[in-house]
Amino acid sequence: MPKRVLIISDAWGGQINGVVRTYQNIIAALEARNVDVRVIGPEDFRRIALPFYKEIELAILPARPLRRLIEDYAPDAIHIAVEGPLGWAAWRYCTARGIPFTTAFHTDFARYIALRVPKFLSSFAERSVMAVLRKFHNASTCVFVATARIEQQLRDSGFTAPMVRLLRGVDYDLFYPAPLPKRAELPRLLYVGRVSKEKNIEAFLNLPIAAEKIVVGDGPLLPHLRKAYGSVRFTGSLTGRALADAYRDADVFVFPSRTDTFGIVLIEALASGLPIAAFDEPGPSDIMGHDPTLGAISDTDLADAVRRALAAKGSPQERHEKTKARYSWPEVADVFHKNLVCESHG
C-alpha cells in the first residue's frame, strides 16, 4: 500500500465542515501507521473568498504552482477530494500525464447550484453541473462514496468509475450520552451544521412544535436568521468538548438538509444518545435504516419526524453502542488506504 499519500482538497485550512473533518481523522489514523500524508489546500496559493460565502476561499490560477508541489512531494498515490479549482487543476495534471488518481463524492454540487439559481433554471443547472461532475469522477480509478443510495444515484446519472463505500467515524471518547436524564420544561431540538441555504435550515427553524431550538454553526445566513428568529439560541461554531456538550444537552437532533451525502453530525448525535429526525434522503436513511430506536424520517413532514423521534424507544446508551459497532475512523482509514491505488477502468 502507498507510503506517501497526497490529498488535494479545495476544502481545508480554517474551514469547519464534514469534508475537512473526514480527512483530518483519516490522516491521523494513517500517520499512526507511519504513512506520510501531505495535503495541498487553498492556503498554498493566492486565493479569493466566495462572494456569497466569505468563510470559503478558492485558489486562483493554481495549475503551475500545483504541478511544482506535486512533483516536489513525489507521492505514491494522489487523491483529489473536491471538484473545485484545485481539484480540476489536479485532474488536468493527472489526466494529461496518465497518472492514476482517486476521487470522492462528498458534496452534491448539482443540487446545491440548483438551489441558488432562479427556479426556471434549476433543472437545467442541475443537469449541467451533473455532467461536469460525471466527467470529473469517471476519469478516476475509483470514487469513494458514503452510502448505497448515493452510489445508486450516481450510477443512474451515468457515473461509470468503480465505487468504494467509505463510511465515517466518531470520537467515542468525546461523543457519548449524558450520565443523567435530561430535565427541562420543553424538549430541546438541536441543529448542528452550516447556517446556509443549501442546508434547508429554515425547515428546522419554522417547526410548529413547542420546543427550545438550538443552532450550532456558522455561515452566511447567521446574521439574518439571528434577527429573524429571536427565540432560537444561536451559539455559532462549536468544536471539541463544547460541541459534545451541546449534543448531550439536547433531546432530539434535527437534520433538515435534503442535499447532504452523509452527515457526520448524524452519527455524532447518535453516539451522544440522541434520536434523529430527518427527511428521507441519502445520509439519514442509510444511517438509520429501518431502526425506530434511532429516530424517525419522513418524506415531507419534518415536524412529524420530530414528534416520532421524541417518542422513540431505546435508550441513549443503546444508540451509542449501535453507532460504535458500525462507525470507526481506523476502519475508514483502512478502506481509504487500501483503495488509493486501483486498476484503471479504461
C-alpha positions as CSV (number, residue, x, y, z in Angstrom):
1,M,0.0,0.0,0.0
2,P,1.2,3.6,-0.7
3,K,3.5,5.1,1.9
4,R,3.4,8.7,0.6
5,V,-0.2,9.9,0.1
6,L,-1.1,13.2,-1.5
7,I,-4.5,14.7,-0.8
8,I,-5.5,17.7,-2.9
9,S,-8.6,19.5,-1.5
10,D,-10.3,22.8,-2.1
11,A,-11.8,22.3,1.4
12,W,-9.1,22.6,4.0
13,G,-7.3,25.2,6.2
14,G,-9.7,27.0,8.6
15,Q,-12.9,25.5,7.2
16,I,-15.1,23.6,9.6
17,N,-17.2,21.1,7.6
18,G,-17.6,17.3,7.0
19,V,-15.0,17.1,4.2
20,V,-12.3,18.7,6.4
21,R,-13.2,16.6,9.4
22,T,-13.2,13.4,7.4
23,Y,-9.7,13.9,6.1
24,Q,-8.4,15.2,9.4
25,N,-9.5,11.9,11.0
26,I,-8.3,9.7,8.1
27,I,-4.9,11.4,8.2
28,A,-4.5,11.0,11.9
29,A,-5.2,7.3,11.6
30,L,-2.8,6.9,8.6
31,E,0.0,8.8,10.3
32,A,-0.3,6.5,13.3
33,R,0.6,3.7,10.9
34,N,3.7,5.6,9.7
35,V,2.1,6.7,6.4
36,D,3.4,10.0,5.2
37,V,0.4,12.3,4.2
38,R,0.6,15.7,2.5
39,V,-2.4,17.9,2.0
40,I,-2.4,20.6,-0.7
41,G,-5.2,23.2,0.0
42,P,-6.2,26.7,-0.9
43,E,-3.8,28.2,1.7
44,D,-0.9,27.1,-0.5
45,F,-1.9,29.5,-3.3
46,R,-3.2,33.0,-4.0
47,R,-6.9,32.8,-3.2
48,I,-10.2,34.7,-3.1
49,A,-13.2,34.3,-0.9
50,L,-16.5,33.2,-2.4
51,P,-18.7,36.3,-2.7
52,F,-21.8,34.6,-1.1
53,Y,-19.7,32.6,1.5
54,K,-16.7,34.5,2.7
55,E,-15.6,31.7,5.0
56,I,-14.6,29.6,1.9
57,E,-11.6,30.7,-0.1
58,L,-10.7,29.3,-3.5
59,A,-7.3,29.0,-5.1
60,I,-6.6,31.4,-8.0
61,L,-4.8,30.0,-11.1
62,P,-3.2,27.1,-9.2
63,A,-2.0,25.0,-12.1
64,R,1.7,25.9,-12.3
65,P,2.4,26.1,-8.6
66,L,0.3,22.9,-8.0
67,R,2.5,21.0,-10.6
68,R,5.6,22.0,-8.7
69,L,4.1,21.0,-5.3
70,I,3.1,17.6,-6.7
71,E,6.4,16.9,-8.3
72,D,8.4,18.0,-5.2
73,Y,6.4,15.7,-3.0
74,A,6.6,12.7,-5.4
75,P,3.6,10.8,-4.0
76,D,2.9,7.1,-4.3
77,A,-0.9,7.9,-4.6
78,I,-2.9,11.0,-5.4
79,H,-6.4,11.6,-4.1
80,I,-8.5,14.5,-5.3
81,A,-11.1,15.4,-2.7
82,V,-13.2,18.2,-4.1
83,E,-14.3,19.3,-7.6
84,G,-13.1,22.9,-7.1
85,P,-10.4,24.9,-8.8
86,L,-7.7,22.9,-7.1
87,G,-9.4,19.7,-7.9
88,W,-9.8,20.5,-11.5
89,A,-6.1,21.6,-11.8
90,A,-5.0,18.3,-10.2
91,W,-7.4,16.4,-12.6
92,R,-5.9,18.1,-15.6
93,Y,-2.3,17.4,-14.3
94,C,-3.0,13.7,-13.8
95,T,-5.1,13.0,-16.9
96,A,-2.5,14.8,-19.2
97,R,0.2,12.5,-17.8
98,G,-1.7,9.3,-17.4
99,I,-1.2,9.4,-13.6
100,P,-3.9,7.4,-11.8
101,F,-5.9,9.1,-9.0
102,T,-8.9,8.6,-6.9
103,T,-11.8,11.0,-6.1
104,A,-14.6,11.3,-3.6
105,F,-18.2,12.4,-4.0
106,H,-18.6,14.4,-0.8
107,T,-21.0,17.2,-2.0
108,D,-24.0,17.1,-4.3
109,F,-23.0,20.3,-6.1
110,A,-25.6,19.8,-8.8
111,R,-28.4,20.2,-6.2
112,Y,-26.6,23.0,-4.4
113,I,-26.3,25.0,-7.6
114,A,-29.9,24.3,-8.5
115,L,-31.0,25.9,-5.2
116,R,-29.0,29.1,-5.9
117,V,-30.3,29.9,-9.4
118,P,-33.8,31.1,-10.5
119,K,-36.4,28.3,-10.3
120,F,-36.9,28.2,-14.1
121,L,-33.2,27.4,-14.5
122,S,-32.8,24.9,-11.7
123,S,-33.4,21.8,-13.7
124,F,-31.1,22.8,-16.5
125,A,-28.4,23.9,-13.9
126,E,-28.7,20.6,-12.1
127,R,-28.3,18.5,-15.3
128,S,-25.4,20.7,-16.5
129,V,-23.4,20.5,-13.2
130,M,-24.0,16.8,-13.0
131,A,-22.5,16.4,-16.5
132,V,-19.4,18.2,-15.3
133,L,-19.2,16.1,-12.2
134,R,-19.6,12.9,-14.3
135,K,-16.6,13.9,-16.4
136,F,-14.5,14.6,-13.3
137,H,-15.2,11.4,-11.5
138,N,-15.3,9.0,-14.4
139,A,-11.6,9.7,-15.1
140,S,-10.6,8.4,-11.6
141,T,-9.6,4.8,-10.8
142,C,-12.3,4.7,-8.1
143,V,-14.7,7.1,-6.4
144,F,-15.3,7.0,-2.7
145,V,-19.0,7.3,-1.8
146,A,-20.5,7.3,1.7
147,T,-23.8,5.4,1.2
148,A,-25.6,2.9,-1.0
149,R,-28.2,5.5,-2.1
150,I,-25.6,7.9,-3.2
151,E,-23.9,5.2,-5.2
152,Q,-27.1,4.3,-6.9
153,Q,-27.9,7.9,-7.7
154,L,-24.5,8.3,-9.3
155,R,-24.9,5.1,-11.4
156,D,-28.3,6.3,-12.5
157,S,-26.7,9.6,-13.6
158,G,-24.1,7.8,-15.8
159,F,-21.1,7.5,-13.4
160,T,-19.1,4.5,-14.6
161,A,-16.0,4.6,-12.4
162,P,-15.6,1.9,-9.8
163,M,-17.0,2.9,-6.4
164,V,-15.9,2.1,-2.9
165,R,-18.1,2.6,0.1
166,L,-16.3,4.9,2.6
167,L,-18.2,5.4,5.8
168,R,-17.3,7.9,8.6
169,G,-16.3,7.6,12.2
170,V,-16.8,9.1,15.6
171,D,-14.5,10.1,18.5
172,Y,-16.2,8.0,21.2
173,D,-14.1,9.5,24.0
174,L,-15.8,12.8,23.2
175,F,-19.3,11.9,22.0
176,Y,-21.2,9.8,24.5
177,P,-24.6,10.1,26.3
178,A,-25.2,12.3,29.2
179,P,-24.9,10.4,32.5
180,L,-28.2,11.7,33.9
181,P,-31.6,12.0,32.4
182,K,-32.4,15.5,31.0
183,R,-34.9,17.6,32.8
184,A,-36.5,20.6,31.0
185,E,-40.0,22.0,30.6
186,L,-39.7,21.9,26.8
187,P,-37.9,19.4,24.6
188,R,-34.6,20.7,23.2
189,L,-34.2,20.4,19.5
190,L,-30.7,20.7,18.1
191,Y,-29.3,21.5,14.7
192,V,-25.5,21.3,14.0
193,G,-24.1,22.4,10.7
194,R,-23.6,25.3,8.3
195,V,-26.1,28.1,8.6
196,S,-26.7,28.4,4.8
197,K,-29.5,28.0,2.3
198,E,-28.5,24.5,1.0
199,K,-28.9,23.1,4.5
200,N,-32.6,23.9,4.4
201,I,-32.2,25.2,8.0
202,E,-35.4,27.2,7.9
203,A,-37.4,24.0,7.8
204,F,-36.0,23.4,11.3
205,L,-36.5,27.0,12.5
206,N,-40.1,27.0,11.3
207,L,-41.1,23.7,13.0
208,P,-44.6,24.2,14.6
209,I,-43.5,22.4,17.8
210,A,-43.4,23.8,21.3
211,A,-39.6,23.3,21.9
212,E,-36.4,25.1,22.6
213,K,-34.4,25.3,19.4
214,I,-30.6,25.4,19.4
215,V,-28.5,26.1,16.3
216,V,-24.8,25.3,16.4
217,G,-22.8,26.5,13.4
218,D,-21.8,29.5,11.4
219,G,-22.5,30.6,7.8
220,P,-23.8,33.3,5.5
221,L,-27.3,33.3,6.8
222,L,-26.4,33.5,10.5
223,P,-26.7,37.4,10.9
224,H,-30.1,37.4,9.2
225,L,-31.5,34.4,11.0
226,R,-30.4,35.7,14.4
227,K,-32.6,38.7,13.8
228,A,-35.5,36.9,12.3
229,Y,-35.7,34.1,14.9
230,G,-35.2,35.8,18.3
231,S,-36.5,32.8,20.3
232,V,-33.9,30.5,18.8
233,R,-30.5,30.1,20.5
234,F,-27.6,30.5,18.0
235,T,-24.3,29.5,19.5
236,G,-22.0,30.0,16.5
237,S,-19.5,27.3,15.7
238,L,-18.5,24.9,18.5
239,T,-15.8,22.2,18.5
240,G,-14.4,19.6,20.9
241,R,-16.0,19.4,24.4
242,A,-18.3,22.3,23.8
243,L,-19.8,20.6,20.7
244,A,-20.1,17.3,22.6
245,D,-21.9,19.0,25.5
246,A,-24.3,20.6,23.0
247,Y,-25.3,17.2,21.8
248,R,-25.7,15.8,25.3
249,D,-27.9,18.7,26.4
250,A,-30.4,18.1,23.6
251,D,-33.4,15.7,23.3
252,V,-33.6,15.3,19.5
253,F,-31.2,16.0,16.7
254,V,-32.9,17.6,13.7
255,F,-31.3,17.2,10.3
256,P,-33.3,19.3,7.7
257,S,-30.9,19.0,4.8
258,R,-32.0,17.4,1.5
259,T,-28.6,17.7,-0.2
260,D,-26.1,16.1,2.1
261,T,-24.4,12.9,1.0
262,F,-23.8,11.6,4.6
263,G,-23.7,13.9,7.6
264,I,-21.0,13.2,10.3
265,V,-23.2,15.2,12.7
266,L,-25.8,12.4,12.4
267,I,-23.5,9.7,13.8
268,E,-22.1,12.1,16.4
269,A,-25.7,12.7,17.6
270,L,-26.4,9.0,17.8
271,A,-23.2,8.4,19.6
272,S,-24.3,11.1,22.1
273,G,-27.5,9.2,22.6
274,L,-29.9,11.4,20.6
275,P,-32.6,10.1,18.3
276,I,-32.7,11.8,14.9
277,A,-35.5,13.5,13.0
278,A,-34.8,14.0,9.3
279,F,-36.2,13.9,5.8
280,D,-36.0,10.6,3.8
281,E,-32.8,11.4,2.0
282,P,-29.4,9.7,1.4
283,G,-27.4,10.0,4.6
284,P,-30.2,9.9,7.2
285,S,-32.0,7.0,5.6
286,D,-28.8,4.9,5.1
287,I,-27.6,5.6,8.6
288,M,-30.9,5.0,10.3
289,G,-32.2,2.2,8.1
290,H,-35.5,0.9,9.5
291,D,-34.4,1.0,13.1
292,P,-37.1,3.0,15.1
293,T,-34.8,3.3,18.1
294,L,-32.5,5.7,16.1
295,G,-35.3,8.2,15.4
296,A,-37.7,8.9,12.5
297,I,-37.6,10.1,8.9
298,S,-40.4,11.5,6.7
299,D,-40.7,12.2,3.0
300,T,-42.2,15.6,3.5
301,D,-43.2,16.3,7.2
302,L,-40.2,17.1,9.4
303,A,-42.5,18.0,12.3
304,D,-44.0,14.5,12.3
305,A,-40.5,13.0,12.3
306,V,-39.6,15.2,15.3
307,R,-42.6,14.1,17.2
308,R,-41.9,10.4,16.5
309,A,-38.2,10.9,17.4
310,L,-39.2,12.4,20.7
311,A,-41.2,9.2,21.4
312,A,-38.5,6.8,20.1
313,K,-38.0,3.6,22.0
314,G,-34.5,2.6,23.0
315,S,-32.1,4.2,25.4
316,P,-29.3,6.8,24.7
317,Q,-26.7,4.1,25.6
318,E,-28.3,1.7,23.1
319,R,-27.9,4.3,20.4
320,H,-24.3,4.9,21.4
321,E,-23.5,1.2,21.2
322,K,-25.2,0.7,17.9
323,T,-23.2,3.6,16.4
324,K,-19.9,2.4,17.9
325,A,-20.4,-1.1,16.4
326,R,-20.7,0.4,12.9
327,Y,-18.6,3.6,12.6
328,S,-14.8,3.6,13.3
329,W,-12.2,6.1,12.0
330,P,-9.4,3.4,11.9
331,E,-11.6,1.2,9.8
332,V,-12.5,4.2,7.5
333,A,-8.8,5.0,7.1
334,D,-8.1,1.3,6.3
335,V,-10.6,1.3,3.5
336,F,-9.3,4.6,2.2
337,H,-5.7,3.4,2.2
338,K,-6.3,0.0,0.6
339,N,-8.2,1.6,-2.3
340,L,-5.9,4.5,-3.1
341,V,-4.2,2.5,-5.8
342,C,-6.8,0.8,-8.0
343,E,-6.6,-0.6,-11.5
344,S,-7.7,1.8,-14.2
345,H,-11.1,1.0,-15.6
346,G,-10.2,2.2,-19.0
